Amino acid sequence: MINKLIKRIAGFFIILSVLLGMYVNPNFYWFTLFVGANLLQSSFTNWCLMEDILRKVFKIKD
């Protein structure tokens, strides 16, 4: 469940930040870079900040 939620949130953030970068301000592309960098580092370290946040919000235990 949590992995699908993380993928949906990441996809939403990327789409939103690209649209904001195109139509509002190009500085929003930095957020796209941040999301992509977090996805890349989580593939190497098996640690995801969004996963920790969601576990605390929904009170999910390991």
KETI-429367 format. One record per residue: residue in one letter; x, y, z of N, C-alpha, C in turn; residue number from 1. Coordinates in pm, 1 decimal. Layout:
N
 res      nxx      nyy      nzz     caxx     cayy     cazz      cxx      cyy      czz   n
   a        X        Y        Z        X        Y        Z        X        Y        Z NUM
...
END
This chain:
62
 res      nxx      nyy      nzz     caxx     cayy     cazz      cxx      cyy      czz   n
   m     81.5   -118.9      0.0      0.0      0.0      0.0     86.4    126.2      0.0   1
   i    185.1    129.6     88.2    263.8    251.7    103.4    350.3    278.3    -20.1   2
   n    396.9    172.4    -87.4    478.8    192.1   -207.2    398.0    254.7   -321.1   3
   k    273.6    211.9   -337.4    187.4    271.7   -439.8    160.7    418.0   -408.3   4
   l    139.4    447.8   -281.2    113.5    585.3   -240.0    234.8    673.9   -266.0   5
   i    353.5    623.8   -238.4    476.3    699.3   -262.6    492.7    727.3   -412.0   6
   k    468.1    627.5   -495.1    479.7    646.6   -640.3    378.1    748.2   -691.1   7
   r    257.3    743.5   -637.8    154.9    839.3   -679.3    191.9    981.1   -638.5   8
   i    240.6    996.6   -516.1    279.6   1129.3   -467.2    396.3   1182.8   -548.7   9
   a    497.0   1099.0   -574.9    613.0   1141.8   -653.4    569.6   1182.3   -794.4  10
   g    485.0   1104.2   -855.9    435.4   1137.1   -989.4    358.1   1267.2   -990.5  11
   f    273.7   1286.2   -890.1    196.8   1410.4   -879.5    289.9   1530.4   -861.8  12
   f    389.4   1517.9   -772.6    483.8   1627.7   -749.8    559.6   1662.3   -877.2  13
   i    600.8   1562.6   -952.6    677.0   1588.3  -1075.0    589.5   1658.1  -1178.9  14
   i    469.8   1607.1  -1201.3    380.0   1669.7  -1298.0    346.1   1812.0  -1256.1  15
   l    313.5   1831.3  -1128.5    279.0   1964.0  -1079.1    395.5   2061.8  -1093.8  16
   s    516.1   2018.9  -1056.7    629.5   2110.6  -1062.6    668.6   2144.3  -1206.4  17
   v    653.0   2049.9  -1299.1    681.2   2080.1  -1440.0    579.2   2180.3  -1493.5  18
   l    452.1   2159.7  -1461.5    349.8   2254.6  -1506.6    371.6   2392.4  -1444.8  19
   l    405.3   2396.6  -1317.1    432.9   2525.2  -1253.3    555.9   2591.3  -1314.6  20
   g    656.5   2510.8  -1348.8    775.4   2564.6  -1413.3    745.9   2620.9  -1550.6  21
   m    655.0   2558.6  -1622.3    620.2   2604.8  -1757.0    534.6   2731.0  -1753.8  22
   y    437.8   2735.6  -1661.4    337.9   2841.6  -1666.3    351.5   2949.6  -1559.1  23
   v    428.0   2922.4  -1452.9    437.8   3020.5  -1344.8    578.2   3078.9  -1335.4  24
   n    674.9   2992.0  -1304.5    811.3   3039.5  -1284.5    906.8   2921.9  -1307.4  25
   p   1010.6   2940.5  -1387.7   1104.5   2831.7  -1414.3   1176.9   2779.7  -1289.6  26
   n   1177.0   2854.9  -1182.4   1242.5   2807.7  -1059.6   1174.1   2684.9   -999.7  27
   f   1050.2   2657.3  -1040.0    982.3   2537.0   -991.9   1048.8   2409.7  -1044.5  28
   y   1131.0   2421.1  -1147.5   1204.4   2303.4  -1196.3   1301.4   2251.4  -1091.2  29
   w   1344.0   2336.7   -999.6   1431.3   2290.2   -890.9   1360.0   2187.7   -804.5  30
   f   1229.4   2203.3   -786.6   1153.5   2104.6   -709.9   1148.4   1971.3   -784.3  31
   t   1134.8   1977.6   -916.4   1139.0   1855.2   -997.0   1272.8   1784.7   -977.6  32
   l   1380.9   1860.8   -979.5   1513.9   1804.9   -957.2   1524.5   1743.2   -818.3  33
   f   1469.3   1808.5   -718.1   1471.6   1757.3   -580.8   1398.5   1623.1   -570.2  34
   v   1281.1   1614.0   -629.7   1204.2   1488.9   -625.8   1280.5   1377.7   -697.7  35
   g   1335.5   1409.0   -814.5   1412.5   1309.3   -888.4   1536.0   1263.8   -812.7  36
   a   1604.7   1356.5   -748.0   1723.9   1321.6   -669.6   1687.1   1232.2   -551.7  37
   n   1573.4   1259.3   -488.6   1529.5   1174.3   -377.5   1492.4   1034.5   -425.1  38
   l   1429.1   1025.8   -541.5   1397.0    893.8   -597.0   1524.9    815.9   -628.5  39
   l   1623.5    885.9   -684.2   1750.3    821.1   -717.5   1823.3    773.7   -592.5  40
   q   1833.5    859.3   -491.0   1905.1    818.2   -370.0   1831.9    705.5   -298.3  41
   s   1699.3    704.0   -302.8   1626.5    595.6   -235.6   1647.5    462.0   -305.7  42
   s   1677.6    465.0   -435.4   1705.0    339.8   -506.0   1839.0    279.4   -463.2  43
   f   1931.3    364.0   -417.8   2061.2    314.5   -372.1   2062.8    281.8   -223.3  44
   t   1991.3    359.3   -141.9   2000.6    345.4      3.1   1885.4    268.7     65.8  45
   n   1778.6    245.8    -11.0   1657.3    181.8     42.1   1595.7    261.7    156.6  46
   w   1617.9    393.4    158.0   1556.7    482.5    255.6   1485.1    594.1    181.6  47
   c   1361.5    620.1    223.3   1280.4    722.3    157.1   1216.3    810.4    263.8  48
   l   1242.9    939.5    255.7   1186.7   1033.0    352.9   1034.6   1032.3    348.2  49
   m    977.5   1027.5    228.5    831.4   1026.6    215.8    771.5    904.0    283.6  50
   e    840.0    791.5    276.2    792.0    671.0    343.4    787.2    691.6    493.9  51
   d    891.7    753.0    550.2    893.1    781.3    693.6    779.7    875.7    732.7  52
   i    756.8    977.5    650.5    649.8   1073.4    678.6    514.0   1004.6    674.8  53
   l    490.2    923.1    571.8    361.5    854.1    560.0    340.0    754.4    673.1  54
   r    446.0    685.8    715.3    433.5    591.8    827.1    393.8    664.3    955.5  55
   k    446.8    784.0    976.9    410.5    861.0   1095.9    268.9    916.8   1085.5  56
   v    232.2    964.7    967.3     98.7   1020.9    949.5     -8.7    915.6    968.0  57
   f     11.7    798.3    907.4    -87.3    692.1    913.5    -62.0    592.6   1027.1  58
   k     42.6    620.5   1108.1     78.3    536.5   1223.5     93.8    389.2   1183.9  59
   i    174.5    366.7   1078.9    201.3    231.8   1030.6    330.7    182.9   1094.2  60
   k    328.6     64.4   1151.1    448.2      5.1   1211.5    516.8    -83.4   1107.1  61
   d    646.9   -102.5   1124.4    722.5   -190.4   1032.4    686.6   -334.1   1048.1  62
END
